[in-house]
Amino acid sequence: MGLFRFPVFGEFKMPELINSTTLARIIGVDVQTIRKMTKQGKIPCIRVSPQTIRYSLDDVLTTLKSP
């Protein structure tokens, strides 16, 4: 994704969002584990619609690395 410019806020980069299947492959767990962790609030997610959830890989990795 590209950079967006806003007169008041300056520039920022939109995070790349991935689905649960892709996230599971990247971190090496089952998709059901991702869904369970999401439901328990252990990893951050973005609800695009009631049935569509996306994840920022950077945010998830940061959360998983923190104690």
C-alpha positions in Angstrom: 0.0 0.0 0.0 1.1 3.5 -0.6 1.6 6.6 1.4 -1.4 8.9 2.1 -1.0 12.6 2.6 -3.3 14.6 4.8 -2.9 18.4 5.3 -3.5 18.2 9.0 -1.8 14.9 9.9 1.1 14.6 7.5 2.1 11.3 5.9 1.4 7.8 7.1 1.7 4.3 5.7 -1.4 2.1 5.7 -0.7 -1.3 7.3 -0.9 -4.3 5.2 -3.8 -6.4 6.4 -3.8 -10.2 6.1 -6.5 -12.9 6.8 -6.3 -15.6 9.4 -5.1 -18.3 7.0 -2.1 -16.2 5.9 -1.3 -15.2 9.5 -1.4 -18.9 10.6 1.0 -19.9 7.8 3.4 -17.1 8.7 3.6 -17.8 12.4 3.3 -21.6 12.0 0.1 -22.4 13.8 -3.3 -23.8 12.8 -6.0 -21.4 11.7 -8.2 -22.5 14.6 -5.5 -21.3 16.9 -5.6 -17.9 15.3 -9.4 -17.8 15.7 -9.2 -18.9 19.3 -6.6 -16.3 20.1 -8.7 -13.6 18.4 -11.8 -14.6 20.4 -9.8 -14.5 23.6 -8.4 -11.1 22.8 -4.8 -12.3 22.8 -4.0 -10.9 19.4 -5.2 -7.6 17.8 -7.5 -7.7 14.9 -9.5 -5.4 12.7 -13.1 -6.3 12.0 -13.9 -5.3 8.4 -17.5 -6.6 8.7 -19.2 -8.9 11.2 -17.8 -11.9 9.4 -14.5 -10.6 8.1 -11.5 -10.1 10.3 -8.1 -8.9 9.2 -4.8 -8.7 11.0 -1.8 -6.4 10.9 1.2 -8.7 10.9 3.4 -6.1 12.6 0.8 -5.6 15.4 0.3 -9.3 15.9 4.1 -10.0 16.1 4.6 -7.1 18.5 1.8 -8.5 20.8 3.2 -12.0 20.7 6.7 -10.9 21.5 5.6 -8.8 24.5 5.7 -10.5 28.0 
